[in-house]
Amino acid sequence: MSSENVTVDDAFTKVATTEEIPQGTGIGVDVDGIEIAVYNVEGEFYAISNRCAHQRAPLCKAGDKKINAEHTWTDTRGGVNEESCTVSCPWHLWEWDLETGEHEASGQRIGTFDTHVEDQDVYVRI
Ligand code: FES
């Protein structure tokens, strides 16, 4: 869920600074034991569950370079699509809507969280 129309209260936790999440990327954070992936889409921040509902891949790794079984670098896999406001899982490329947490093809949904940016700090509400 994006940061629009959100009032900051005690339920919000600072998870990063805006500089720590460059546009078009995401990071993984832990808020009270809940794994959350936070993405920057054209300067708007979105937070969803960090675990893909398919086989629980860490969605914060989408777009990272990977090392295959022979320990050689492979191309990046998955990543943020700013145009569609989605992230593709790095394992099997299921595409998750960052606003709704929905995977359209299967109808499955993962959790989304409110975000807020204040003084260059990014907050997430769980
Ligand atoms: S674990 Fe995410 S698509 Fe398979």
Boltz pocket constraint, residues with backbone or C-beta under 6 A from the ligand:
constraints:
  - pocket:
      binder: B
      contacts: [[A, 52], [A, 53], [A, 54], [A, 55], [A, 56], [A, 57], [A, 89], [A, 90], [A, 91], [A, 92], [A, 93], [A, 94]]
      max_distance: 6.0
